[in-house]
């Protein structure tokens, strides 16, 4: 039974029903926008949540109103106990999704089916094999692409995420959209965001308006269809008429969706972040291991949430390195 105490409602009356849980800081790729080239210091294994701790924390959130959980990383599917984690979370009254780089999907697809995990987001920032190797520092393009096709063939709801970087992959925007002509997937363009160690520069970012300019230049106005966004959606959704799939833009930098934000994030070492851009964290795991209630910590963290982007409410503030460098790298937060 859901509790009536609104511990997931912040001071701006936003109700948080969506929890993103990072299962690991480890990854089998080294994407440039996600982590520094030298990697990141990994916390000791003993500091990482066990599958039982993940379940207990998740249950507390679902008891208080969370209806959707997305598992992230690092790369969540490299955890050896992923079947156990999925089994335990599947017992909760919650929709479960996974964000993955797609490399090991073929090995886990039967497990995903077994626990009715339908919503899979796959990161793919280029359709060019050489570029893929450059941005990920690994050579797994063909594997990822074939696993996307495998997901589609098996009836999964597939979203493909691409972080756009100027003069690198912005010339592929139309190629990405053309993928949706025959594939029933949603291709989502994400504005390049600042995190510790990813050498963010506003000049490298491809904005929502720039993306739509390219789209409208290539396709006639009559062919570009604006779709209805879901409640609390982070993306602006479109379809080219006649195409099986769709495309969307996540404009966290130029047009943030903070007013309707319903998300909270739990890092692999059990820290709660009330915003992707927040420099502050609340230690839930230590309190849980001490046998104490984590609900007061959750409520305090939620009430401390800023109205916009962790307090960086202007592009000028977003460009101040001292502000966004206090945050973790993306791989340590959870995608």
Protein Blocks (a to p, Z undefined) as FASTA:
>chain_A
ZZfblfkbcfkopacfbdcddfbfbdcbdcfklpcfkopadddfklpccfklmmmmmmmm
mmnopabdcddedjfklpmklmmmmmmmmmpccddddddehlmmmmmmmmmmmnopabdc
dddfbfbfklmmmmnopafklmmmmmmmmmmmnopacdddddddehklmmmmmmmmmmmm
mmccddddddddddehilpafklpccfklmmmmmmmmpcfklmccddddehiabdcddde
hiabdcddddfklmccklmgcbdcddfkopacfbfklcbdcdfklmmmnopafklmmmmm
mmmpcfbgghiabfklmmmmklmmmpccfklnoZZ
